Amino acid sequence: IAAKNAFFRLPFVRGIVNFIDSLVLGMSTLTYSTSFIEEDEDASKETGEEKKKSDAVFNVITILISVVLAVGIFMVGPYYLSLLIGRYIKSESLVILIEGLIRVCIFVGYVSLISLMKDIKRVYMYHGAEHKCINCIEHGLELNVENVRKSSKEHKRCGTSFMLIVMCISILVLMFVRFDSKVLRMLSRIVLIPVIAGISYEILRFAGTHDNKFTNILSKPGLLLQGLTTKEPDDSMIEVGIKSVEAVFDWREYLKENFGDKDNDVQTDSAGGHTETSES
């Protein structure tokens, strides 16, 4: 919808739009991928049209359940835990800070635990392949297995970094938006999610399009956290990553526009570092 309406491309608004779009697209894609495992063509009595309708309903239900669980675990849960701690601490600001730290701990614990699952580890390896492919291109290298393998698996504009920024920004926002009513305080945690997402998106975008000491320090916690959500891929996964990039845009044209005839051998030496170039 951002491509059709200029309003949805405005700063802060575009962050909310991208947040929702990524959520819906991500869940739809995961559900589509899962359907290949669960589908039994011989046993199914559904027609093609019926299958599409049932998949659409399933996608909607899955997304709704996921959103409810995410809000409950990462927003409402930490709030109620902070209420218990608040019985012994008089400073409301300190309680809000503790609530935010609890939220971060839950998130880090969550991604750490699921990384122990074999299938999720493979997802993290493909996540690493995705980052390495984009890093390869943004450092002016030809997109091939050898160059991608040398590139970094961490990226400034990663969704993992975005989630960490969201949790940090939520602490600052909640410091200023306070209510006496416990019910309103809880609801504010949910209602303010789009606002927090909009602010976080702009910070992530700024950090990803600027290269200086400040943005490097700003990006460092997210890059460290990506150590949990990205793993080194094998060559077959890198090949999948390359095909995925080629399906999205013409990387050769991108290199021509941004690097011209620059010697790629010079760029290869810096490919192992974090990406710090502008957003494509």
N, C-alpha and C positions, 0 to 999 in steps of 0.2 A: 504493500500500500504506500510505502514511502516514495516509490518511483512515480506514483500517480498523483500525489498531492504534496505540494511544497511545504505545507504546514508540518507534515510528519518528518521533514528533513531538518527542522529547526533544532538548534542546540537544546539539549536536555529532553526535548520531545522525542528526537530520533533514538535516544538511548532506551526509552520505554518501548518504542515500536520494535527496535531490534531485539530487546529482551524477550518480548512476547513472541516475535517471529522465530527466534532461535529455539525457544521452548517448544512451540508447536511443530516446527520442522524437525527438530531433534527427536521428539517422541514419535512422530509419524514415521520417520526413517527407521528408528529402532523397531517399531512395530512391523513395518514392511519387511525388515531383515529377518525378524523372528518368524514371520509367516512362512518362510521357506523351510524352516526346520519343522514347524508344527503341521504344515499342510500335508495331507494325504489325499492325493488326487483320486485314487481308486475308491477310497472309502467315502469321499465327500459326495453328498447328493445335491449340494447347492449349485445353482446355475451361476454363470459368470457374473450376472447382474446382482444376484442375491449375495454372492461372495463380496462384491464391492460394497454393498450396503452394510453387511454385517461387519466388514473391516472398518468402515467409516465410523460406525457406532462404537466398536471396540476401541478405536483410536481416541474418540472423544472421552469415553469412560476412563481409559488409561491415563490420559492427560489430566483429567479432573482429579482422579485419585492421587496422582503424582504430585500435583500442586498442593492438595490438601495435606498430604504427608510431609512435603517439604516445608510448608508454612508451619505445621504443627511441631515438627522436629527442630527446625532451625530458628523459628521466630517465637512461637508461643511457649514451647518447652523451656528455653532459657529464661524467658520472662518469669515463669512460675518458680523456677529454681532460684532466681534472684530475689523473689519475694521471701523465700525461706531465709536467705542470707540477710535480707533487709531487716529481719527481726533483731539482728545483732549489730547492724551498722546504721547509724543515723544519717550519714551523708547520702543523699539521693544520687548525686553525681557519681559517687564511688560505686553505688549499687548498679547504676547503668553501665559503668565501665566493666564491672564484674560480669554483668549479663552478656556484654559483647565478647568478653574473653571466653566465657562458657560456650558461646555460639561458635567461636573460632575453633575451640578445642573439640567440639562435637563434629565439626566439618572435617578437621584434620584426622580425627579418629575414624570417621566414616570412610574417607578415601583410602586410609591406610588399611583398614580391615578388608574392604572389598578388593584391594590389590592382591590379597592372598588367594583370591579365587582365580582358577586357571583361565576361565573365559575373560574375566575382567583384565587380567594381566595382558592378554592378547589385545584387548581394546586399547590399553595403555601403550602397547607397542605400535599399534596403528596410529595412535595419537602422536607418538614420537615421530613416526614417518611423515605425518602431515606437517608438523612443525619443521622438520628437516628439509622438506621440499620447498616450503615457503622461504625459509632462511637461505637456502641455496640460491633461489631466484633473486631475493632482495640483496644478496651480496654480489650480484652480477655474474653468476656462474651458469653455465649451460646445465639444463636439467637432465642429468643422467645418474645412474646408480652410484658411480664412483664419487661424484661431487656431492650428492645428497648424503652419502655415508659420512663424509667429512664435516657436514654441517651440524649445527647445534640442535638439540631436541627441545630446547626451551625457547619461548617466544614471548615478547612483551605483550602482545595483544591476545593472549590465550584466555579462554573462558575460566580457567582455574584462577588466574590473576584477577579476573573480573569479579569472581565470587568472593575472593579475599577482600578486595576493595569495597564491595557491597557491605560486608560485615563490619569493616572499619568505619565506613561512612555512616552506617546505621547508628553507631555509637555517638558520633558527632551530632547527627540530626536529632536523636532522642534526648540529647543534652538540652536542646533548645525547645523541643515540643514536649511539654509536660502537662499532665492532668492529675487532679486530685482523685478522681474516680478510678478505681482499679480496672473496671470494665473498659473505660475509655482508653486507659493506658495500654491495655491488651489489644484493643481494636486498632490503636494507632500503629502498633507494630505491623499490622497487616495492611492497613490503608496506605501507609507511607512507603510500602515496598516499591511502587512505580517511581515515586519521587527519588528514593535512594538509588534505584537502578539508573535513572536518568543522569544523576550527578556522577555516579560511578563510571558510567559509559564515557562521559566527557573526560574524566581523569585518565581512563585507560587509553582513550583516543589520543589525548595530549602526550602521554608517556610514550605511546607507540609511534608518534610522528615527530618526536624531538630527540636529539642526541646531545645530552649534556649531563653534568654531574648530578644535578637535581633529579632529572627524570630517571637516571640510572639507579640512584638511591631509592627513588619512589618505586621502581619496578623490581628491586632486589627481592623483597619478601615473596612476591608472586612467582618469580623465577625459581626461588628455592622450593616453594610448595610444588612446583611442577616436577620436582624430582620424584614426587609420589605418583603423579598422574600421567607421566610420560616415561616410557622405557625404550631402550635401544631396539629398533626393529631389525628383522633379517632382510636380506636382499629382495625376497619375494614381496614383503610388505612395502618396501621402498618402491618397487615396480607398481604396486597398486596405487601408492601415493602419487606417483608421476602421472599415471593414467587419469587419476582424479583431477589433478591440476589441469591437464590438457583438456579435460571435459568442461572445465569452468572458463578458462580464458587462454589467449595466445601468449604464452610466456616468452616466445622468441620476439614478438613485437614489443613486449614489455621491456626486455633487455635492450632492444634497439633504441627505444625511446628514452630509457633512463641511463644507459651506460654507453650507448653508441658502439664504437669499435674498441672500447677499453680492453686492455690485455687481461684475459681471464686468469692467466697464470698468477698474476699479482693478487687477484681477488681470492684465489684458492687458499692462500695462507691465512686469511682472516675468517674463513668459513666456519671454523670451529667455535667462534665466539658467539655471544648472544646477538640476535638481530637488533640493530639500532637505527635502521633506515626508515624512510618514510613509508606510509601506508599506500599500497597499490590502488 
